[in-house]
Structure formats: structure tokens, C-alpha cells
Amino acid sequence: MNSSRLLVMITIVVMISSLIELYFFIALPLHVVANNSFKEGMNHWNSKLVKGDDIVDLWLNSTSEKVASESYSSALTLLGRNNTSLVSSSVCAVLYQQLAEHPLTKSSTLRFSMMLGGSNFERALLYSDAAAVYVSLMVTNETNEFFLTYAWVLRETDSVKITSETFQEATSLEILYLERINGSSMENLTVVYEMPIFQSSGRENNILTYGDWKIRGNIEAGILLWNFGSPSFPWTFTLYIGYIDITYYWPLDSIFAGGY
């Protein structure tokens, strides 16, 4: 009898423990950070020149730059080739990483920190009709794929005004968030962005309404130069990256708030 009672008590304790663990797993929100702010090093990141390989060279390297309170651990650098005979062309350089699949919930927040620098790159910008930097990631509901793209315009001229259409022609991506940067100097210009995806203004509010949307595929940061003519002086254009993350709470907001 004593052995039976002991067995029953042990069984009850195990069941209670399991229920407590299940409660914490299902009911409590878990804060998740995807890609972990570059803390895993450069092994998971790649770079490529989509356009402009006859004008510039590209490299991706680790760095330890710090400006104000922000630290920048990675740098994507364009190096201009010393060849003034090259005709003007377009340049598109990309830093990218393959993301593990995870849900797109109402709390999903895109956050990143970037800084612009380099030698003579402000002068080099004057040799382009337009210039921009951007961040983009892909979402899918198994039926459709959609790229969320956020862009910052560094330069425009009468020849090229950057709109959603001109950006899409150059990249096959449509801008959802577009900001023009007006500053006296681009040197050490920082771009810090953090906003829940469903609160940002743009087409995604009309498209990402129904269905089980997930973040999948690449997340990337890019540099774009339109109609760029190679200057005669040496120059570099460096995009310093502090972090590119997606943070969200799972699964509480999806279960009780009708998430996606």
C-alpha cells in the first residue's frame, strides 16, 4: 500500500511539473532575437556585387568602430578602381545572410544600426546621379513571397529622383519605407531604425493582413549608386553595420491577439 501511494504521489508531482512547464512554454511570452546582432561573427554573412564589378571592388570585414554610444562590428566597403576611362554605370553592393524561418507576429520588430564612412566617398557621391542605402528581408505565407524594404536616399539629381518605381527597377524590390537624408556631411552619418513591422507605413499594411506569414530567406543591407562615373582620385565607400535584427515575442501575441 505504501509503495502504491508513493507511486501515485510521484506520478502527481511529475504531472504537476509537466503542466507548469507547459504553462510557461505556451502562455508566457518569449522574447526572441534573430541573428543576434552579429555576435556570432562574420562566418554567417556574405557579400556580392550585383552591378558595377567593372567600376569597384568589394570586401566585407570585421571592424571595431565606435561612435557615440554605437559600436560597429562589420564593414561593407566599396573600393573605386583607378580607371577614368570607364563609362558611367550603376553599382549595387549587398551584404546578406540566410535567416532561419520564424513567425511574423504583431510584435515583430525590425531594428538595425548603420553608419557611413570612407575616404573621399562624399566627393565620389557627386559622380553619381543618385545614391541610397537599404535593408530588406523576405516574408512568405507559402503562397506569396514579399520583400519588406527600407531605404535611405543619400543623393538625388534632376536626372534621377528615387521613388518606389526607380528603386524597383534597380533592385526588383519595392520600397516600403523611404527617407531622404539631408545633412551637411555624410561622414559618420548614422542610421538607426527600430519599428514593429505592422506599425510601419507602406504597402505591407494592405498585403500582410491574412494568413500565416513567416520570415524566411535572406536579410540584406545594400548600397546603390545610379549612373556612377568613376572619379580619378582614390576613394572608398564603407557601410558600417552595428546590428541587423528582428525581435519578437512568441507565442503569446499570436495565440491571444490573432497574430499572423
Buried (B, 14 or more C-beta within 10 A) or exposed (E): EEEEEEEEEEEEEEEEEEEEEEEEEEEEBEEBBBBEBBEEEBEEBBBBBBBBBEBBBBEBEEBEBEEEEBBBBBBBBBBBBEEEEBEBBBBBBBBBBEBEEBBBBBBBBBBBBBBBBBBBBBEBBEBBBBBBBBBBBBBBBEEEEBBBBBBBBBBBEEEBEBEBEBBBEBBEBBBBBBEEBEEEEBEEBBBEBEEBBBEBEBEBEEBBEEBEBBBBBBBBBBBBBBBBBBBEEEBBBBBBBBBBBBBBBBBBBBEEEEBB
